[in-house]
């Protein structure tokens, strides 16, 4: 139940506006208080009186016919909301917010709000795939706004593709989880590795990779919010430590190996999302190597395979690996599952747009021991983290 929860629903002028009526009805049945803001174009799709009856609250419309209420209402609603849901969210409202434009009641309320803000896009598939729209979405995701991905199917315009408003059941579930995150991992201990490692060549130079650590940090944040006791072993990143998480900072693969081996025994779940260096220089110069006329030859030696060793020591723990590949993604990922005794692996193609290192989004495939594959379309990394943790939770059930 959502008793005493205040939801502000912004309805924009897409054909899917009629589905927002069902959204209001569902939340009212769960006990939430709903206030509805409609853009002027939304009123061409659904009569405001319909939302007034369903929400049992006055509906605010962007007509500016009552300017004496303007300064009060957009601030009071912004302060009142536990969550602000925009469904359907058109390209127009997404673009406005992404670019700091506040020229009507809805956009102004969004700008004035410090609550959780969720967009549920709905639009023509070509419009949704437009690079400008996608850049606006990615910008908002990077700023902490949440998105509920549209579904695919036949659109009102006759096109077939992605752009339909997500199922109402899905919208309600996402909002419920954001308002009241589940605690299905309460009492579980989870160790997560994240980020790159650095292997020194001399006091100035080192070998590393492009990993930002965002996926591992998202996993740590999501696991903590779901009640887990989280230990995060992280290579060097520019990220802030997630709230409530025990952070162990390391630099080299050997340091990460020591940190993991010192903590693995007490864990119920281990997720190895770090991009470790497979090799390190055999000799690290104590002084800066000076440039000369000839080539510089480095001899590299193998680092320990942390994930493989965990597979040997696994016992009853759940062990998950990651496979960031540039070719033969499925084949290489499946090979890792068997060689390293994993319960499942999360694979992605680093060459795919929106799935590479440093991105706020990812496109992954979760592959289990039986070779079954669950594909997750481009989503922000927190959403993907929760999908991975959903899969983990299935093992406990």
C-alpha positions as CSV (number, residue, x, y, z in Angstrom):
1,X,0.0,0.0,0.0
2,X,1.1,3.6,-0.6
3,X,-0.9,5.3,2.1
4,X,0.4,8.9,2.8
5,X,2.4,8.9,-0.4
6,X,2.0,12.0,-2.6
7,X,2.3,11.4,-6.3
8,X,2.2,14.3,-8.9
9,X,1.4,13.0,-12.3
10,X,2.3,15.1,-15.3
11,X,0.2,14.3,-18.4
12,X,1.5,15.5,-21.8
13,X,-0.1,15.6,-25.2
14,X,0.7,12.2,-26.6
15,X,-2.0,9.8,-27.8
16,X,-1.2,7.6,-24.9
17,X,-2.6,10.2,-22.5
18,X,-5.7,8.1,-22.1
19,X,-3.6,5.4,-20.4
20,X,-2.7,7.9,-17.7
21,X,-6.3,7.5,-16.5
22,X,-5.5,3.9,-15.6
23,X,-2.3,5.0,-13.9
24,X,-4.2,7.3,-11.6
25,X,-6.9,4.7,-10.9
26,X,-4.2,2.1,-9.9
27,X,-2.4,4.4,-7.6
28,X,-5.6,5.5,-5.9
29,X,-6.5,1.9,-5.2
30,X,-3.0,1.5,-3.6
31,X,-3.9,4.4,-1.2
32,X,-1.8,7.1,-2.7
33,X,-2.8,10.8,-3.1
34,X,-2.6,11.9,-6.7
35,X,-2.4,15.4,-8.1
36,X,-2.5,15.8,-11.9
37,X,-0.9,18.5,-14.0
38,X,-2.0,18.5,-17.7
39,X,-0.3,20.4,-20.5
40,X,-2.6,22.3,-22.8
41,X,-2.1,19.7,-25.6
42,X,-2.9,16.9,-23.2
43,X,-6.4,18.4,-22.7
44,X,-7.0,17.8,-26.4
45,X,-6.6,14.1,-25.7
46,X,-8.5,13.7,-22.4
47,X,-10.9,16.0,-20.6
48,X,-9.4,17.3,-17.3
49,X,-12.7,16.4,-15.6
50,X,-11.9,12.7,-16.1
51,X,-8.6,13.0,-14.1
52,X,-10.4,15.1,-11.5
53,X,-13.0,12.4,-10.9
54,X,-10.3,9.6,-10.8
55,X,-7.8,11.5,-8.6
56,X,-10.5,13.2,-6.4
57,X,-8.3,16.3,-6.6
58,X,-8.5,19.5,-8.7
59,X,-6.6,19.2,-12.0
60,X,-4.1,21.9,-12.9
61,X,-4.1,22.9,-16.6
62,X,-1.5,25.0,-18.3
63,X,-3.8,27.7,-19.5
64,X,-2.4,30.6,-17.3
65,X,-6.0,31.8,-16.8
66,X,-5.4,32.0,-13.1
67,X,-2.0,33.6,-12.8
68,X,-2.6,34.6,-9.1
69,X,-2.1,30.9,-8.2
70,X,1.0,30.4,-10.4
71,X,3.7,31.2,-7.8
72,X,1.9,29.1,-5.2
73,X,0.9,26.0,-7.0
74,X,4.1,25.0,-8.9
75,X,6.2,25.4,-5.7
76,X,3.6,23.7,-3.4
77,X,3.2,20.7,-5.7
78,X,7.0,20.4,-6.1
79,X,7.4,20.4,-2.4
80,X,4.5,18.1,-1.8
81,X,5.5,15.3,-4.2
82,X,7.2,12.2,-3.0
83,X,7.6,11.3,-6.6
84,X,6.8,13.2,-9.8
85,X,5.8,10.9,-12.7
86,X,5.4,12.2,-16.3
87,X,3.4,9.7,-18.2
88,X,3.2,9.9,-21.1
89,X,6.3,11.9,-21.6
90,X,6.6,13.4,-25.0
91,X,9.9,14.4,-26.7
92,X,8.9,18.0,-26.1
93,X,8.8,17.8,-22.3
94,X,12.0,15.7,-22.2
95,X,13.7,18.3,-24.3
96,X,12.5,21.2,-22.2
97,X,13.7,19.7,-18.9
98,X,17.0,18.5,-20.5
99,X,17.7,22.1,-21.6
100,X,16.4,23.9,-18.5
101,X,13.3,25.4,-20.1
102,X,10.4,26.1,-17.7
103,X,7.6,27.8,-19.6
104,X,4.4,26.0,-18.4
105,X,3.1,24.6,-15.1
106,X,4.5,21.1,-15.6
107,X,8.0,22.0,-16.7
108,X,8.2,24.7,-13.9
109,X,7.0,22.2,-11.3
110,X,9.6,19.7,-12.5
111,X,12.4,22.4,-12.3
112,X,11.3,23.3,-8.7
113,X,11.1,19.7,-7.5
114,X,13.8,18.0,-5.5
115,X,11.8,14.7,-5.3
116,X,12.3,11.6,-7.4
117,X,11.3,12.4,-11.0
118,X,10.4,9.6,-13.4
119,X,9.7,9.9,-17.2
120,X,7.7,7.3,-19.0
121,X,8.2,8.2,-22.7
122,X,5.7,7.6,-25.5
123,X,6.2,8.7,-29.0
124,X,6.7,7.7,-32.6
125,X,9.5,5.2,-32.9
126,X,11.6,7.3,-35.3
127,X,11.2,10.3,-32.9
128,X,12.2,8.1,-30.0
129,X,15.3,6.9,-31.9
130,X,16.2,10.5,-33.0
131,X,19.8,11.2,-31.7
132,X,18.7,14.5,-30.2
133,X,15.9,12.8,-28.1
134,X,18.4,10.1,-27.1
135,X,21.0,12.6,-26.1
136,X,18.4,14.5,-24.0
137,X,17.4,11.2,-22.3
138,X,21.0,10.3,-21.6
139,X,21.6,13.7,-20.2
140,X,18.7,13.5,-17.8
141,X,19.7,10.0,-16.7
142,X,23.2,11.2,-16.0
143,X,21.6,13.9,-13.8
144,X,19.7,11.4,-11.8
145,X,16.3,11.4,-13.5
146,X,14.6,8.0,-13.9
147,X,13.2,6.6,-17.1
148,X,10.8,3.7,-17.7
149,X,11.6,2.4,-21.2
150,X,8.8,2.4,-23.7
151,X,7.6,-1.0,-25.1
152,X,7.6,-2.1,-28.8
153,X,4.6,-2.8,-31.0
154,X,2.2,-1.2,-33.4
155,X,2.0,2.6,-32.7
156,X,-1.1,4.8,-33.2
157,X,0.5,6.3,-36.3
158,X,0.8,2.8,-37.9
159,X,4.5,2.4,-37.5
160,X,5.8,-0.7,-35.7
161,X,8.7,-0.3,-33.3
162,X,9.7,1.0,-29.9
163,X,7.7,4.0,-28.6
164,X,4.6,2.7,-26.9
165,X,4.0,3.8,-23.4
166,X,5.2,1.1,-21.0
167,X,2.5,-1.2,-19.6
168,X,0.6,0.4,-16.7
169,X,1.6,-2.6,-14.5
170,X,5.3,-1.9,-15.2
171,X,4.9,1.8,-14.5
172,X,3.2,1.2,-11.2
173,X,5.8,-1.4,-10.2
174,X,8.7,0.9,-11.0
175,X,7.2,3.8,-9.1
176,X,6.4,1.6,-6.1
177,X,10.0,0.3,-6.0
178,X,11.4,3.8,-6.2
179,X,9.1,5.1,-3.5
180,X,9.5,2.0,-1.3
181,X,12.4,0.0,-2.5
182,X,12.0,-3.7,-1.7
183,X,14.3,-5.3,0.8
184,X,14.6,-8.7,-0.8
185,X,18.3,-8.9,-0.2
186,X,18.0,-8.0,3.5
187,X,20.5,-10.1,5.6
188,X,22.6,-11.0,2.6
189,X,26.2,-10.2,2.3
190,X,27.4,-9.2,-1.2
191,X,30.9,-8.3,-2.5
192,X,31.2,-6.3,-5.7
193,X,34.3,-5.4,-7.6
194,X,34.3,-2.3,-9.8
195,X,36.4,0.0,-11.9
196,X,39.8,-0.5,-13.6
197,X,43.1,-1.5,-12.1
198,X,46.4,0.2,-12.7
199,X,49.7,-1.6,-13.3
200,X,52.7,0.7,-12.8
201,X,55.5,0.9,-15.3
202,X,57.5,3.5,-13.4
203,X,56.6,6.3,-10.9
204,X,54.9,8.2,-13.7
205,X,53.3,5.8,-16.1
206,X,50.9,2.9,-15.8
207,X,48.8,0.4,-17.8
208,X,45.0,0.6,-17.3
209,X,41.7,0.5,-19.3
210,X,38.7,2.6,-20.0
211,X,36.4,1.3,-17.2
212,X,34.7,4.1,-15.3
213,X,33.3,1.8,-12.5
214,X,29.7,3.1,-13.1
215,X,28.2,-0.4,-13.5
216,X,29.8,-1.8,-10.3
217,X,28.9,1.3,-8.3
218,X,25.3,1.1,-9.6
219,X,25.2,-2.5,-8.4
220,X,26.5,-1.5,-5.0
221,X,24.0,1.3,-4.6
222,X,21.1,-0.9,-5.8
223,X,22.1,-3.8,-3.5
224,X,22.3,-1.6,-0.5
225,X,18.9,-0.1,-1.2
226,X,17.5,-3.6,-1.4
227,X,18.8,-4.4,2.1
228,X,22.1,-6.1,1.5
229,X,25.3,-5.7,3.5
230,X,27.6,-4.5,0.6
231,X,31.4,-4.5,0.3
232,X,32.7,-2.7,-2.7
233,X,36.3,-3.3,-3.8
234,X,37.1,-0.5,-6.3
235,X,39.9,0.4,-8.5
236,X,40.6,4.1,-9.2
237,X,37.5,6.0,-10.3
238,X,36.1,9.5,-10.2
239,X,32.9,8.3,-8.5
240,X,31.6,9.0,-5.0
241,X,31.2,6.1,-2.6
242,X,27.6,4.8,-2.6
243,X,25.8,5.5,0.7
244,X,26.0,2.7,3.3
245,X,28.5,0.7,1.4
246,X,31.9,-0.5,2.8
247,X,34.4,0.7,0.3
248,X,37.9,-0.8,-0.1
249,X,40.1,1.2,-2.5
250,X,42.8,-0.6,-4.5
251,X,45.0,0.2,-7.4
252,X,46.6,-3.0,-8.8
253,X,45.1,-6.3,-9.7
254,X,47.2,-7.9,-6.9
255,X,45.7,-5.5,-4.4
256,X,42.2,-6.3,-5.7
257,X,43.1,-10.0,-5.4
258,X,44.2,-9.6,-1.8
259,X,41.1,-7.5,-0.8
260,X,38.7,-10.0,-2.4
261,X,40.4,-13.0,-0.9
262,X,40.4,-11.4,2.5
263,X,36.6,-10.8,2.4
264,X,35.1,-13.5,0.2
265,X,34.5,-16.2,2.9
266,X,31.7,-14.2,4.7
267,X,29.9,-13.4,1.5
268,X,26.6,-14.9,0.1
269,X,27.0,-13.3,-3.3
270,X,30.1,-12.1,-5.3
271,X,29.8,-10.0,-8.4
272,X,33.0,-9.4,-10.3
273,X,32.2,-6.4,-12.5
274,X,35.7,-4.8,-12.3
275,X,37.8,-4.6,-15.5
276,X,41.1,-5.9,-14.1
277,X,44.4,-5.9,-15.9
278,X,45.3,-9.4,-17.0
279,X,49.0,-8.6,-17.2
280,X,51.5,-6.4,-15.3
281,X,55.0,-5.3,-16.1
282,X,57.5,-7.9,-14.8
283,X,59.8,-5.1,-13.6
284,X,58.6,-1.7,-12.3
285,X,61.3,0.9,-12.6
286,X,62.0,2.9,-9.5
287,X,62.8,6.0,-11.5
288,X,61.0,7.5,-14.5
289,X,62.1,5.8,-17.7
290,X,63.7,8.4,-19.9
291,X,62.9,8.6,-23.6
292,X,65.6,7.3,-25.9
293,X,66.1,6.9,-29.7
294,X,65.1,3.2,-29.7
295,X,61.9,1.4,-28.8
296,X,60.9,0.5,-25.3
297,X,60.2,-3.2,-24.7
298,X,58.1,-4.2,-21.7
299,X,57.9,-7.8,-20.5
300,X,54.4,-8.5,-19.1
301,X,53.6,-11.3,-16.7
302,X,50.2,-12.8,-15.9
303,X,48.1,-11.5,-13.0
304,X,46.1,-13.9,-10.9
305,X,42.6,-14.7,-12.3
306,X,40.5,-13.6,-9.4
307,X,37.2,-14.8,-10.9
308,X,38.6,-18.3,-11.7
309,X,40.0,-18.7,-8.2
310,X,36.7,-17.7,-6.7
311,X,35.0,-20.3,-8.9
312,X,37.3,-22.9,-7.3
313,X,36.5,-21.7,-3.8
314,X,32.8,-21.0,-4.5
315,X,31.0,-23.6,-2.4
316,X,27.4,-22.4,-1.9
317,X,28.0,-18.8,-2.8
318,X,26.4,-17.1,-5.8
319,X,29.1,-16.1,-8.3
320,X,28.5,-13.7,-11.2
321,X,31.0,-12.5,-13.7
322,X,31.0,-9.8,-16.5
323,X,32.2,-10.2,-20.0
324,X,33.0,-6.9,-21.9
325,X,33.6,-8.2,-25.4
326,X,34.3,-6.7,-28.8
327,X,33.6,-9.8,-30.8
328,X,32.0,-13.3,-30.4
329,X,30.2,-11.9,-27.4
330,X,27.9,-14.9,-26.6
331,X,30.6,-17.5,-27.4
332,X,33.2,-15.9,-25.2
333,X,30.7,-15.3,-22.3
334,X,29.5,-18.9,-22.3
335,X,33.1,-20.1,-22.3
336,X,33.7,-18.0,-19.1
337,X,30.7,-19.6,-17.3
338,X,32.1,-23.1,-17.6
339,X,35.8,-22.3,-17.1
340,X,35.2,-20.1,-14.0
341,X,32.2,-22.0,-12.4
342,X,29.8,-19.1,-12.6
343,X,26.1,-19.1,-11.9
344,X,25.6,-16.6,-14.6
345,X,27.4,-13.9,-16.6
346,X,26.5,-10.4,-17.8
347,X,27.8,-9.8,-21.3
348,X,28.0,-6.7,-23.4
349,X,29.5,-5.6,-26.7
350,X,31.7,-2.6,-25.9
351,X,31.5,-1.5,-29.6
352,X,27.7,-1.1,-29.4
353,X,26.5,2.5,-28.9
354,X,25.3,3.1,-25.4
355,X,27.0,0.0,-24.0
356,X,30.7,0.9,-23.9
357,X,33.0,2.0,-21.0
358,X,32.1,5.3,-19.3
359,X,28.5,5.3,-20.5
360,X,25.6,6.0,-18.1
361,X,23.7,3.3,-20.0
362,X,24.4,-0.3,-21.0
363,X,23.0,-3.0,-23.2
364,X,23.5,-6.5,-21.8
365,X,22.7,-10.1,-22.1
366,X,22.4,-12.3,-19.0
367,X,23.5,-15.8,-19.7
368,X,23.0,-18.7,-17.2
369,X,24.7,-22.1,-16.9
370,X,22.1,-23.7,-19.2
371,X,22.9,-21.2,-22.0
372,X,19.6,-19.4,-21.6
373,X,19.9,-15.7,-22.5
374,X,17.9,-12.7,-21.2
375,X,18.5,-9.6,-23.3
376,X,18.1,-6.2,-21.7
377,X,17.7,-3.3,-24.1
378,X,19.6,0.0,-23.5
379,X,18.8,1.1,-20.0
380,X,20.5,3.2,-17.4
381,X,22.9,1.3,-15.2
382,X,20.8,1.4,-12.1
383,X,18.0,-0.3,-13.9
384,X,20.3,-2.9,-15.2
385,X,21.8,-3.4,-11.8
386,X,18.4,-4.1,-10.4
387,X,17.6,-6.6,-13.2
388,X,20.8,-8.4,-12.3
389,X,19.9,-8.4,-8.6
390,X,16.4,-9.7,-9.5
391,X,18.2,-12.6,-11.1
392,X,20.3,-13.1,-8.0
393,X,17.2,-13.1,-5.9
394,X,15.7,-16.0,-7.9
395,X,18.5,-18.2,-6.6
396,X,17.4,-17.6,-3.0
397,X,13.8,-18.3,-3.8
